[in-house]
Amino acid sequence: MEKAALVLLRFCWKVFTMIRDSILQLLGKRAYGLTIKEVANTLRINRSTASKYLFALEAEKKIVVRIVGKAKLHYPKGVRI
């Protein structure tokens, strides 16, 4: 790989882990559950970006999702719902 490609890859990984860790930290502080919109607004990221990260965290079993009506509430793993 070229040096520029490696630099870009490291940058992308850093951004990915920063957003992921921010979401986990936010959910840990607010154990009452947050919607995708609330996560996006609080972290000032696009709603679709928040949705993708939350979906990935759910697949990794790092968070738990509960559907309430049309909303999905996201909780950190281990919180009693």
FENNOR-V352907 format. One record per pair of residues at least 24 apart in sequence whose ideal C-beta (glycine too) atoms are under 10 Angstrom apart, sorted by the first residue. I is the first residue (numbers start at 0). J is the second residue. D is the distance in whole Angstrom. If there is no record, write none. Layout:
# FENNOR-V352907
i-><I,I>
j-><J,J>
d-><D,D>
This chain:
# FENNOR-V352907
i-><15,15,18,18,18,18,18,18,19,19,19,19,19,19,21,22,22,22,22,22,22,22,22,22,23,23,23,23,23,23,24,25,25,26,26,26,26,26,26,26,26,26,26,27,27,27,27,27,27,28,29,29,29,30,30,30,30,30,30,31,31,31,31,32,32,32,32,32,32,32,32,32,32,32,32,32,33,33,33,33,33,33,34,34,34,34,34,34,35,35,35,35,35,36,37,37,37,38,49>
j-><52,55,42,44,48,49,51,52,52,53,55,56,59,61,52,49,52,53,55,56,61,62,73,75,52,56,61,62,75,76,75,73,75,53,56,61,62,63,73,74,75,76,78,62,74,75,76,77,78,75,73,74,75,74,75,77,78,79,80,72,74,78,80,62,63,64,65,67,70,71,72,73,74,75,78,80,62,70,71,72,73,74,67,69,70,71,72,73,64,70,71,72,73,70,70,72,73,73,73>
d-><8,9,7,7,7,9,10,6,6,10,8,7,9,9,9,7,6,7,10,7,9,8,8,10,10,7,6,8,7,9,9,9,9,9,8,9,6,10,6,6,4,9,8,10,10,5,10,10,9,9,10,9,9,7,7,9,5,9,10,8,8,9,10,10,9,9,7,8,9,9,3,6,5,10,8,8,10,10,10,7,6,8,9,10,5,7,6,7,10,8,7,10,8,9,10,9,9,7,9>
